[in-house]
Amino acid sequence: MAEKLKTTSALRWFPSRGAEESWIAEVEEELGFSLPPSYRWWLIHYGNARLNGGNILTIVSPEHREYDDSDFLYIHRLNKAEEW
């Protein structure tokens, strides 16, 4: 997977900005289910990216979660508040 990322032009990725395992566990606990293994791998190794101008949701540190609209749990909480 990492080799493919080096050659793509559609995806802008940012290595070394991955999520910590404890952040992922917190998200999974609140959601009530486990994230897919491939997404967990992405979160740990890369964390965030842009695909053709759109964000791939990430998991940021808990202290920054309320200010980052690319955070998975932040978006989930907004959707829940709006009953979507």
N, C-alpha and C positions, 0 to 999 in steps of 0.2 A: 504494500500500500504506500509506504513512504517513497518508494522509487517512482511510482505513478504520479505522486503529488509534485515531484520535482519537475515534471515535464508538462503539466497542464497549464493552459492559459485562462481557463474559465474560472478557476478557483484561486483565490488569494488567501493563503494560509499563513499562520504566524506560529512557528515552532517555539517551544520553550515557554508557552503561556498556558500550560495545561492545568486542569483542575486537580485538587487533592482528593484522595479517596474519601476522606471524611466529608467533604462537600457533596460528593456524589451520594454517599450514604444518607446524608440529610435530605437531599432531594427525593431519593427513592422512598424514604420513610414517609415524607409528607404526601407523596403521590400515591403510596400504597402498592407500588409494584416496582420491579427491577427494570432498569433501562437495558436495552439490547446490548450484548457484548461488543458489537462493532462500534456502537455509539460511545460506550464506556471507554473503549480503546482510544477513540478520537478525542474525547474529553481529556483524558490523562496525557496523551502525547502532544496534542495540538491545542485543544481548548476552544479556539475560535477561528472563524474564517468568513470570507465573503464569497458567495457564489453568484456570478452574474449580477452583482449589485445588491444582493440580499444577504442578510446575516444568517449563518448557521448558528442556532442557539447554543449557548455555552453555559457553564456554571462558574460563576465568579465567587470570590471569597465572601463569606456571609456579611462582613462589614461593608461591602460595596454593593450588595445585592439590590438594595432599594433604589439605586441610582443608575443601574445598568440595564437598558432595555433589550440587551442581547442575552440576559440571564434567563435560563429555562424556568426557574422557580418564580422569578419576578413576573414573567408573562403568565404563568399558571395562576398565580395569586390574583392578578388583574382579571383574568378570565373568570375565575371563581367569584370574585366580587361583583362582576357583571352578570353572573349566573349563565355564562355561556357554556 
